[in-house]
Amino acid sequence: NAEKKKHKSDNKYKEDDGDGDDKKKDYWLYRDIVVRIINKKLSNGQYYKRKAIVDKVIDKYEARVEVLESSRKAKDGGDILRLDQDDLETVIPKEVGEKVRILAGKHRGKKAKVLRLTKEDYRAELRLTDDDRVVTLDYEDFSMLA
């Protein structure tokens, strides 16, 4: 298939032209982040709302993920799936101090620690681990590290 696959997120993200401002790329996957599966049709909903770890990013828009256990006692994790980014969403830590990976904007790829979570407007204050700068980002622009 020679055509570039059209993604639902294409309208939400702007292409980064390299001038260093906050423009976003239309892909956001990164290795070793925690994601949530949001595809209801996959295996008759068996994986819907389940968390997984991105094991490998394939062609920017697809990832090989390993499904996590649904609870501490369950032994239902370990399945390896290949999913499009449109079937996944970011996972926001519940606790301040947790480590995250920034997935969009000029700080894409950097690690940070959560300073504050603001549920009302779906934003968080993060401290970059490489230079201690504090940034405020939307929940969709970062995800919990595995």
Accessible surface in RSA format (square Angstrom, percent):
REM  Atomic radii and reference values for relative SASA: ProtOr
REM  Chains: A
REM  Algorithm: Lee & Richards
REM  Probe-radius: 1.40
REM  Slices: 20
REM RES _ NUM      All-atoms   Total-Side   Main-Chain    Non-polar    All polar
REM                ABS   REL    ABS   REL    ABS   REL    ABS   REL    ABS   REL
RES ASN A   1   179.34 123.7  93.56  90.4  85.78 206.5  46.17 111.1 133.17 128.7
RES ALA A   2   116.15 106.8  69.25 106.9  46.89 106.7  80.87 113.9  35.28  93.5
RES GLU A   3   144.02  82.7 128.00  96.8  16.02  38.2  52.12 100.8  91.91  75.0
RES LYS A   4   136.96  66.8 105.19  64.5  31.77  75.6 107.36  96.6  29.60  31.5
RES LYS A   5   127.03  62.0 114.68  70.4  12.36  29.4  91.00  81.9  36.04  38.4
RES LYS A   6   156.39  76.3 134.11  82.3  22.28  53.1 105.51  95.0  50.88  54.2
RES HIS A   7     4.83   2.6   0.61   0.4   4.22  10.8   0.73   0.8   4.10   4.8
RES LYS A   8   165.78  80.9 136.81  83.9  28.97  69.0 106.62  96.0  59.16  63.0
RES SER A   9    11.26   9.5   7.94  10.6   3.31   7.6  11.26  24.0   0.00   0.0
RES ASP A  10    26.77  18.8  13.97  13.9  12.80  30.3  10.36  24.4  16.41  16.4
RES ASN A  11   137.84  95.1 105.38 101.8  32.46  78.2  37.57  90.4 100.27  96.9
RES LYS A  12   114.13  55.7  86.08  52.8  28.06  66.8  58.49  52.6  55.64  59.3
RES TYR A  13    10.93   5.1   3.34   1.9   7.59  19.8   0.58   0.4  10.35  12.8
RES LYS A  14   134.52  65.6 128.57  78.9   5.95  14.2  90.67  81.6  43.84  46.7
RES GLU A  15   110.61  63.5  97.11  73.5  13.49  32.1  60.77 117.5  49.84  40.7
RES ASP A  16    40.66  28.5  27.26  27.1  13.40  31.7   0.82   1.9  39.84  39.7
RES ASP A  17    90.87  63.7  54.05  53.8  36.82  87.1  44.35 104.4  46.52  46.4
RES GLY A  18    66.69  82.2   0.00   N/A  66.69  82.2  35.13  96.4  31.55  70.7
RES ASP A  19    96.41  67.5  57.81  57.5  38.60  91.3  44.75 105.3  51.66  51.5
RES GLY A  20    46.88  57.8   0.00   N/A  46.88  57.8  36.88 101.2   9.99  22.4
RES ASP A  21    59.76  41.9  50.88  50.6   8.89  21.0  39.92  94.0  19.84  19.8
RES ASP A  22    96.61  67.7  85.63  85.2  10.98  26.0  34.65  81.6  61.96  61.8
RES LYS A  23    75.88  37.0  71.41  43.8   4.47  10.6  36.76  33.1  39.12  41.7
RES LYS A  24    39.93  19.5  39.76  24.4   0.17   0.4  28.11  25.3  11.82  12.6
RES LYS A  25    49.96  24.4  48.27  29.6   1.69   4.0  22.51  20.3  27.46  29.2
RES ASP A  26    15.37  10.8  15.37  15.3   0.00   0.0   5.31  12.5  10.07  10.0
RES TYR A  27    28.94  13.5  27.67  15.7   1.27   3.3  11.74   8.8  17.20  21.2
RES TRP A  28    16.88   6.8  16.88   8.2   0.00   0.0   5.97   3.2  10.91  17.7
RES LEU A  29     2.79   1.6   0.00   0.0   2.79   7.0   0.00   0.0   2.79   7.5
RES TYR A  30    65.22  30.4  63.27  36.0   1.95   5.1  32.43  24.4  32.79  40.4
RES ARG A  31   132.14  55.5 129.19  65.9   2.95   7.0  44.23  60.5  87.91  53.3
RES ASP A  32    57.83  40.5  57.83  57.6   0.00   0.0  14.56  34.3  43.27  43.1
RES ILE A  33     0.00   0.0   0.00   0.0   0.00   0.0   0.00   0.0   0.00   0.0
RES VAL A  34     4.59   3.0   4.59   4.2   0.00   0.0   4.59   4.0   0.00   0.0
RES VAL A  35     0.00   0.0   0.00   0.0   0.00   0.0   0.00   0.0   0.00   0.0
RES ARG A  36    53.27  22.4  53.27  27.2   0.00   0.0   2.79   3.8  50.47  30.6
RES ILE A  37     0.00   0.0   0.00   0.0   0.00   0.0   0.00   0.0   0.00   0.0
RES ILE A  38    62.33  35.5  47.72  35.6  14.61  35.2  47.72  34.4  14.61  39.6
RES ASN A  39    38.24  26.4  31.41  30.4   6.83  16.4   8.59  20.7  29.65  28.7
RES LYS A  40   136.98  66.8 124.98  76.7  12.00  28.6  68.00  61.2  68.98  73.5
RES LYS A  41   184.43  90.0 165.04 101.3  19.39  46.2 113.85 102.5  70.58  75.2
RES LEU A  42    43.91  24.5  38.58  27.6   5.33  13.4  43.72  30.7   0.19   0.5
RES SER A  43    57.74  48.8  30.01  40.0  27.73  63.9  21.22  45.2  36.52  51.2
RES ASN A  44   154.32 106.4 119.01 115.0  35.32  85.0  34.73  83.6 119.59 115.6
RES GLY A  45    26.94  33.2   0.00   N/A  26.94  33.2  12.40  34.0  14.54  32.6
RES GLN A  46   105.43  59.0  81.51  59.6  23.92  56.9  37.64  80.1  67.78  51.4
RES TYR A  47    14.60   6.8  14.60   8.3   0.00   0.0   1.64   1.2  12.95  16.0
RES TYR A  48    74.84  34.9  61.26  34.9  13.58  35.3  40.79  30.6  34.05  42.0
RES LYS A  49   116.51  56.8 102.17  62.7  14.34  34.1  55.59  50.0  60.92  64.9
RES ARG A  50    33.57  14.1  32.59  16.6   0.98   2.3  21.19  29.0  12.37   7.5
RES LYS A  51    66.70  32.5  62.13  38.1   4.57  10.9  33.15  29.8  33.56  35.7
RES ALA A  52     0.00   0.0   0.00   0.0   0.00   0.0   0.00   0.0   0.00   0.0
RES ILE A  53    46.83  26.6  46.83  34.9   0.00   0.0  46.83  33.7   0.00   0.0
RES VAL A  54     0.00   0.0   0.00   0.0   0.00   0.0   0.00   0.0   0.00   0.0
RES ASP A  55    46.47  32.6  41.53  41.3   4.95  11.7   8.66  20.4  37.82  37.7
RES LYS A  56   104.52  51.0 104.24  64.0   0.27   0.7  50.63  45.6  53.89  57.4
RES VAL A  57    49.67  32.7  29.06  26.3  20.61  49.7  29.06  25.3  20.61  55.9
RES ILE A  58    31.47  17.9  28.26  21.1   3.21   7.7  31.47  22.7   0.00   0.0
RES ASP A  59   115.49  80.9  90.49  90.1  25.00  59.1  36.06  84.9  79.42  79.2
RES LYS A  60   110.44  53.9 105.31  64.6   5.13  12.2  59.02  53.1  51.41  54.8
RES TYR A  61    34.58  16.1  34.58  19.7   0.00   0.0  27.96  21.0   6.62   8.2
RES GLU A  62    47.75  27.4  47.75  36.1   0.00   0.0   9.36  18.1  38.40  31.3
RES ALA A  63     0.00   0.0   0.00   0.0   0.00   0.0   0.00   0.0   0.00   0.0
RES ARG A  64    89.20  37.5  89.20  45.5   0.00   0.0  21.76  29.7  67.44  40.9
RES VAL A  65     0.00   0.0   0.00   0.0   0.00   0.0   0.00   0.0   0.00   0.0
RES GLU A  66    75.97  43.6  75.97  57.5   0.00   0.0   6.86  13.3  69.11  56.4
RES VAL A  67     1.24   0.8   0.01   0.0   1.23   3.0   0.01   0.0   1.23   3.3
RES LEU A  68    57.06  31.8  54.71  39.1   2.36   5.9  56.68  39.8   0.39   1.0
RES GLU A  69    85.60  49.1  66.63  50.4  18.96  45.2  37.72  73.0  47.87  39.1
RES SER A  70    65.22  55.1  29.49  39.4  35.73  82.3  24.11  51.3  41.12  57.6
RES SER A  71    61.52  52.0  48.81  65.1  12.71  29.3  50.15 106.8  11.37  15.9
RES ARG A  72   238.52 100.1 205.66 104.8  32.86  78.2  86.69 118.5 151.83  92.0
RES LYS A  73   191.85  93.6 169.96 104.3  21.90  52.1 118.24 106.4  73.61  78.4
RES ALA A  74    26.38  24.3  14.77  22.8  11.61  26.4  25.72  36.2   0.66   1.8
RES LYS A  75   184.90  90.2 148.80  91.3  36.10  85.9 107.65  96.9  77.25  82.3
RES ASP A  76    60.49  42.4  45.28  45.1  15.21  36.0  39.59  93.2  20.90  20.8
RES GLY A  77    21.15  26.1   0.00   N/A  21.15  26.1   0.86   2.3  20.30  45.5
RES GLY A  78    39.01  48.1   0.00   N/A  39.01  48.1  21.35  58.6  17.66  39.6
RES ASP A  79    56.68  39.7  51.02  50.8   5.66  13.4  13.38  31.5  43.30  43.2
RES ILE A  80    94.87  54.0  68.57  51.1  26.30  63.4  68.57  49.4  26.30  71.4
RES LEU A  81    28.31  15.8  24.56  17.6   3.75   9.4  28.31  19.9   0.00   0.0
RES ARG A  82   142.08  59.7 115.05  58.6  27.03  64.4  46.18  63.1  95.90  58.1
RES LEU A  83     8.02   4.5   6.00   4.3   2.02   5.1   8.02   5.6   0.00   0.0
RES ASP A  84    15.32  10.7  12.72  12.7   2.61   6.2  12.23  28.8   3.09   3.1
RES GLN A  85     1.87   1.0   0.22   0.2   1.65   3.9   0.22   0.5   1.65   1.2
RES ASP A  86    31.37  22.0  17.72  17.6  13.65  32.3  12.58  29.6  18.80  18.7
RES ASP A  87    29.37  20.6  28.92  28.8   0.45   1.1   0.45   1.1  28.92  28.8
RES LEU A  88     6.43   3.6   0.00   0.0   6.43  16.2   0.00   0.0   6.43  17.3
RES GLU A  89    61.87  35.5  58.77  44.5   3.09   7.4  20.95  40.5  40.92  33.4
RES THR A  90    19.60  13.9  11.39  11.6   8.20  19.6   3.41   4.6  16.19  24.5
RES VAL A  91     2.15   1.4   2.03   1.8   0.11   0.3   2.15   1.9   0.00   0.0
RES ILE A  92    39.19  22.3  22.48  16.7  16.71  40.3  22.48  16.2  16.71  45.4
RES PRO A  93     3.66   2.7   0.06   0.1   3.60  13.1   1.77   1.5   1.88  11.7
RES LYS A  94   171.50  83.7 141.97  87.1  29.54  70.3 111.00  99.9  60.50  64.4
RES GLU A  95   109.66  63.0 108.26  81.9   1.40   3.3  35.07  67.8  74.59  60.9
RES VAL A  96    95.04  62.5  72.39  65.5  22.65  54.6  72.39  62.9  22.65  61.4
RES GLY A  97    36.98  45.6   0.00   N/A  36.98  45.6  25.44  69.8  11.54  25.8
RES GLU A  98    67.81  38.9  62.03  46.9   5.79  13.8  11.08  21.4  56.73  46.3
RES LYS A  99   108.95  53.1 104.27  64.0   4.67  11.1  51.40  46.3  57.55  61.3
RES VAL A 100     0.00   0.0   0.00   0.0   0.00   0.0   0.00   0.0   0.00   0.0
RES ARG A 101    35.18  14.8  35.18  17.9   0.00   0.0   0.00   0.0  35.18  21.3
RES ILE A 102     0.06   0.0   0.06   0.0   0.00   0.0   0.06   0.0   0.00   0.0
RES LEU A 103     0.07   0.0   0.00   0.0   0.07   0.2   0.00   0.0   0.07   0.2
RES ALA A 104     4.98   4.6   1.40   2.2   3.58   8.1   3.47   4.9   1.51   4.0
RES GLY A 105    16.23  20.0   0.00   N/A  16.23  20.0   8.02  22.0   8.22  18.4
RES LYS A 106   113.53  55.4  79.99  49.1  33.54  79.9  36.07  32.5  77.47  82.5
RES HIS A 107    13.22   7.2  12.84   8.9   0.38   1.0   9.41   9.7   3.81   4.4
RES ARG A 108    63.21  26.5  41.03  20.9  22.18  52.8  15.82  21.6  47.39  28.7
RES GLY A 109    14.24  17.6   0.00   N/A  14.24  17.6   6.81  18.7   7.43  16.6
RES LYS A 110    62.18  30.3  56.48  34.7   5.70  13.6  43.49  39.1  18.69  19.9
RES LYS A 111    94.06  45.9  89.21  54.7   4.85  11.5  33.32  30.0  60.75  64.7
RES ALA A 112     0.04   0.0   0.00   0.0   0.04   0.1   0.00   0.0   0.04   0.1
RES LYS A 113    89.66  43.7  89.66  55.0   0.00   0.0  33.53  30.2  56.13  59.8
RES VAL A 114     0.68   0.4   0.00   0.0   0.68   1.6   0.00   0.0   0.68   1.8
RES LEU A 115    59.80  33.3  44.26  31.7  15.54  39.1  45.17  31.7  14.63  39.4
RES ARG A 116   135.01  56.7 134.73  68.7   0.28   0.7  45.89  62.7  89.12  54.0
RES LEU A 117    35.46  19.7  12.66   9.1  22.80  57.3  12.66   8.9  22.80  61.3
RES THR A 118    45.15  32.1  42.65  43.2   2.50   6.0  29.26  39.3  15.89  24.0
RES LYS A 119   151.45  73.9 145.56  89.3   5.89  14.0  90.71  81.6  60.74  64.7
RES GLU A 120   150.27  86.3 117.13  88.6  33.13  78.9  75.47 146.0  74.80  61.1
RES ASP A 121    78.11  54.7  61.69  61.4  16.42  38.8  37.52  88.3  40.59  40.5
RES TYR A 122   146.59  68.4 146.19  83.2   0.40   1.1  98.85  74.3  47.74  58.8
RES ARG A 123    81.70  34.3  81.70  41.7   0.00   0.0  19.36  26.5  62.35  37.8
RES ALA A 124     0.85   0.8   0.00   0.0   0.85   1.9   0.85   1.2   0.00   0.0
RES GLU A 125    46.11  26.5  44.58  33.7   1.53   3.6   5.30  10.3  40.81  33.3
RES LEU A 126     0.00   0.0   0.00   0.0   0.00   0.0   0.00   0.0   0.00   0.0
RES ARG A 127    91.47  38.4  91.05  46.4   0.42   1.0  23.44  32.0  68.03  41.2
RES LEU A 128     0.00   0.0   0.00   0.0   0.00   0.0   0.00   0.0   0.00   0.0
RES THR A 129    71.62  50.9  40.67  41.2  30.95  73.8  35.48  47.7  36.14  54.6
RES ASP A 130    96.17  67.4  56.47  56.2  39.71  93.9  46.37 109.1  49.80  49.7
RES ASP A 131    67.47  47.3  40.37  40.2  27.09  64.1  39.77  93.6  27.69  27.6
RES ASP A 132    92.06  64.5  84.29  83.9   7.77  18.4  21.48  50.6  70.58  70.4
RES ARG A 133   113.71  47.7 108.00  55.1   5.71  13.6  64.27  87.8  49.44  30.0
RES VAL A 134    70.84  46.6  41.51  37.6  29.32  70.7  41.51  36.1  29.32  79.5
RES VAL A 135    23.30  15.3  17.94  16.2   5.36  12.9  23.30  20.2   0.00   0.0
RES THR A 136    68.61  48.8  50.02  50.7  18.59  44.3  31.37  42.1  37.24  56.3
RES LEU A 137    27.10  15.1  25.82  18.5   1.28   3.2  27.10  19.0   0.00   0.0
RES ASP A 138    48.05  33.7  47.12  46.9   0.94   2.2  10.09  23.8  37.96  37.9
RES TYR A 139    33.83  15.8  33.38  19.0   0.45   1.2  31.94  24.0   1.89   2.3
RES GLU A 140    59.89  34.4  54.88  41.5   5.01  11.9  26.58  51.4  33.31  27.2
RES ASP A 141     6.42   4.5   6.42   6.4   0.00   0.0   0.00   0.0   6.42   6.4
RES PHE A 142     0.00   0.0   0.00   0.0   0.00   0.0   0.00   0.0   0.00   0.0
RES SER A 143     0.00   0.0   0.00   0.0   0.00   0.0   0.00   0.0   0.00   0.0
RES MET A 144    43.10  22.3  43.10  28.5   0.00   0.0  35.77  30.4   7.33   9.7
RES LEU A 145    30.62  17.1  18.00  12.9  12.62  31.7  18.00  12.6  12.62  34.0
RES ALA A 146    72.46  66.6  10.14  15.7  62.32 141.8  38.53  54.3  33.93  89.9
END  Absolute sums over single chains surface
CHAIN  1 A     9104.4       7330.7       1773.7       4455.4       4649.0
END  Absolute sums over all chains
TOTAL          9104.4       7330.7       1773.7       4455.4       4649.0
